[in-house]
Amino acid sequence: QVQLVESGGGLVQPGGSLSLSCAASGIVINSYAMGWYRQAPGKQRELVAVITSGGRTDYTDSVKGRFTISRDNGKNTVYLQMNTLKPEDTAIYYCNAKRLEYYYWGQGTQVTVSS
């Protein structure tokens, strides 16, 4: 059984930082493209960052230079370091694993950026 468990969300002031973790079980993350998505109220879920099985990373334009995706293969965990957070980053953040026809989601973690 595949499980992706996110943690690290919370309330932070604008300009602050948060680090999200996604602990995977049932899969080996370096065989998958691992992504972080987010969904704000009333908006569609969007891809924020991805790290491929080969280690290539990519980001949506609005977070480039502020967010960093990484993985620890030994811990089978993917991370999203978020710096210089803005109110518009407020959303539920979801971890995703994708390989061929296989597609898995975590339960999500809330990130709220507010003063």
Solvent accessible surface area in square Angstrom, and as a share of the most:
residue,aa,sasa,rsa
1,Q,193,0.86
2,V,40,0.23
3,Q,97,0.43
4,L,9,0.04
5,V,75,0.43
6,E,7,0.03
7,S,59,0.38
8,G,38,0.36
9,G,29,0.28
10,G,29,0.28
11,L,133,0.66
12,V,22,0.13
13,Q,123,0.55
14,P,60,0.38
15,G,51,0.49
16,G,22,0.21
17,S,57,0.37
18,L,34,0.17
19,S,55,0.35
20,L,0,0.00
21,S,30,0.19
22,C,0,0.00
23,A,50,0.39
24,A,12,0.10
25,S,55,0.36
26,G,61,0.58
27,I,15,0.08
28,V,91,0.52
29,I,1,0.00
30,N,56,0.29
31,S,51,0.33
32,Y,14,0.05
33,A,30,0.23
34,M,0,0.00
35,G,2,0.02
36,W,0,0.00
37,Y,39,0.15
38,R,17,0.06
39,Q,61,0.27
40,A,24,0.19
41,P,122,0.77
42,G,91,0.87
43,K,139,0.59
44,Q,160,0.71
45,R,87,0.32
46,E,71,0.32
47,L,75,0.37
48,V,0,0.00
49,A,0,0.00
50,V,27,0.16
51,I,12,0.06
52,T,29,0.17
53,S,58,0.38
54,G,74,0.71
55,G,35,0.34
56,R,150,0.55
57,T,55,0.32
58,D,65,0.34
59,Y,45,0.17
60,T,39,0.23
61,D,114,0.59
62,S,65,0.42
63,V,0,0.00
64,K,110,0.46
65,G,87,0.83
66,R,28,0.10
67,F,6,0.02
68,T,73,0.43
69,I,5,0.03
70,S,46,0.30
71,R,54,0.20
72,D,50,0.26
73,N,75,0.39
74,G,78,0.75
75,K,141,0.60
76,N,30,0.15
77,T,11,0.07
78,V,0,0.00
79,Y,61,0.23
80,L,0,0.00
81,Q,66,0.29
82,M,0,0.00
83,N,58,0.30
84,T,76,0.44
85,L,2,0.01
86,K,80,0.34
87,P,73,0.46
88,E,121,0.54
89,D,0,0.00
90,T,37,0.21
91,A,3,0.02
92,I,65,0.33
93,Y,0,0.00
94,Y,28,0.11
95,C,0,0.00
96,N,4,0.02
97,A,0,0.00
98,K,98,0.41
99,R,96,0.35
100,L,139,0.69
101,E,133,0.60
102,Y,95,0.36
103,Y,98,0.37
104,Y,60,0.23
105,W,98,0.34
106,G,10,0.10
107,Q,115,0.51
108,G,13,0.12
109,T,18,0.11
110,Q,86,0.38
111,V,0,0.00
112,T,41,0.24
113,V,5,0.03
114,S,53,0.34
115,S,127,0.82
